[in-house]
């Protein structure tokens, strides 16, 4: 099941809209909790937020590929696109 989920995650794009200030930076940051909730809403894939590994907090618009540890030896990557509201 973990391998199937890892394969699904390769094709999934999670689109998150964030609010920005005048300088184009995001208010706060996009968290693994937001990514997990949006993934469930947009694609019906439920993943525990603690399994999503962010190298650094997402504080700017763009495309990110955080790793998801699904099982001890199985990991996948999610495509996350952060855009302005």
C-alpha beads as a LAMMPS data file, in Angstrom:
LAMMPS data file: protein, C-alpha beads

85 atoms
84 bonds

1 atom types
1 bond types

-500.0 500.0 xlo xhi
-500.0 500.0 ylo yhi
-500.0 500.0 zlo zhi

Masses

1 110.0

Atoms # bond

1 1 1 0.000 0.000 0.000
2 1 1 2.878 2.383 0.812
3 1 1 4.471 1.750 -2.604
4 1 1 1.130 2.420 -4.348
5 1 1 0.774 5.690 -2.447
6 1 1 4.360 6.686 -3.340
7 1 1 3.572 6.102 -7.035
8 1 1 0.359 8.175 -6.790
9 1 1 2.234 11.043 -5.132
10 1 1 4.604 11.330 -8.113
11 1 1 1.737 12.432 -10.369
12 1 1 -0.107 14.609 -7.830
13 1 1 0.247 18.391 -7.725
14 1 1 -0.954 20.084 -4.539
15 1 1 -1.917 23.703 -5.199
16 1 1 -1.876 25.978 -2.162
17 1 1 -2.945 29.614 -2.317
18 1 1 -1.292 31.877 0.219
19 1 1 -1.767 35.531 1.037
20 1 1 1.191 37.826 0.466
21 1 1 2.273 41.242 1.632
22 1 1 3.357 44.172 -0.510
23 1 1 6.885 42.798 -0.936
24 1 1 5.616 39.499 -2.409
25 1 1 6.489 37.362 0.606
26 1 1 3.962 35.028 2.231
27 1 1 2.408 35.933 5.576
28 1 1 3.714 33.227 7.921
29 1 1 4.659 30.036 6.094
30 1 1 3.104 26.972 4.465
31 1 1 3.252 24.090 6.952
32 1 1 3.206 20.325 6.577
33 1 1 -0.275 20.411 8.175
34 1 1 -1.569 22.658 5.364
35 1 1 0.022 20.397 2.757
36 1 1 -1.576 17.273 4.305
37 1 1 -5.032 18.919 4.528
38 1 1 -4.872 20.236 0.960
39 1 1 -3.677 16.860 -0.351
40 1 1 -6.715 15.192 1.243
41 1 1 -9.140 17.844 -0.084
42 1 1 -7.796 17.983 -3.644
43 1 1 -6.847 14.347 -4.239
44 1 1 -8.395 12.221 -1.467
45 1 1 -4.987 10.942 -0.306
46 1 1 -4.647 10.977 3.465
47 1 1 -1.136 11.301 4.882
48 1 1 -0.135 12.142 8.449
49 1 1 1.422 15.630 8.550
50 1 1 4.336 14.289 10.623
51 1 1 5.416 12.141 7.673
52 1 1 5.906 15.191 5.427
53 1 1 9.488 16.463 5.711
54 1 1 10.123 20.121 4.894
55 1 1 13.819 21.080 4.667
56 1 1 12.982 24.728 5.405
57 1 1 9.649 26.436 6.036
58 1 1 7.964 27.474 2.787
59 1 1 7.914 31.282 2.879
60 1 1 7.879 32.174 -0.824
61 1 1 5.810 31.398 -3.912
62 1 1 7.025 28.650 -6.186
63 1 1 7.257 24.885 -6.588
64 1 1 8.515 22.614 -3.826
65 1 1 9.057 18.845 -3.536
66 1 1 8.915 17.825 0.128
67 1 1 9.664 14.189 0.956
68 1 1 7.003 11.942 2.481
69 1 1 8.170 9.045 4.627
70 1 1 5.431 6.469 4.079
71 1 1 7.145 3.442 5.614
72 1 1 10.645 2.855 7.056
73 1 1 12.229 2.124 3.648
74 1 1 9.614 3.725 1.369
75 1 1 9.489 7.449 0.675
76 1 1 7.777 9.541 -1.957
77 1 1 7.780 13.164 -3.044
78 1 1 4.862 15.559 -3.348
79 1 1 4.775 18.387 -5.876
80 1 1 3.587 21.483 -4.021
81 1 1 2.831 24.689 -5.923
82 1 1 2.352 27.812 -3.810
83 1 1 0.552 30.673 -5.572
84 1 1 -0.874 34.028 -4.567
85 1 1 -4.536 34.316 -3.553

Bonds

1 1 1 2
2 1 2 3
3 1 3 4
4 1 4 5
5 1 5 6
6 1 6 7
7 1 7 8
8 1 8 9
9 1 9 10
10 1 10 11
11 1 11 12
12 1 12 13
13 1 13 14
14 1 14 15
15 1 15 16
16 1 16 17
17 1 17 18
18 1 18 19
19 1 19 20
20 1 20 21
21 1 21 22
22 1 22 23
23 1 23 24
24 1 24 25
25 1 25 26
26 1 26 27
27 1 27 28
28 1 28 29
29 1 29 30
30 1 30 31
31 1 31 32
32 1 32 33
33 1 33 34
34 1 34 35
35 1 35 36
36 1 36 37
37 1 37 38
38 1 38 39
39 1 39 40
40 1 40 41
41 1 41 42
42 1 42 43
43 1 43 44
44 1 44 45
45 1 45 46
46 1 46 47
47 1 47 48
48 1 48 49
49 1 49 50
50 1 50 51
51 1 51 52
52 1 52 53
53 1 53 54
54 1 54 55
55 1 55 56
56 1 56 57
57 1 57 58
58 1 58 59
59 1 59 60
60 1 60 61
61 1 61 62
62 1 62 63
63 1 63 64
64 1 64 65
65 1 65 66
66 1 66 67
67 1 67 68
68 1 68 69
69 1 69 70
70 1 70 71
71 1 71 72
72 1 72 73
73 1 73 74
74 1 74 75
75 1 75 76
76 1 76 77
77 1 77 78
78 1 78 79
79 1 79 80
80 1 80 81
81 1 81 82
82 1 82 83
83 1 83 84
84 1 84 85
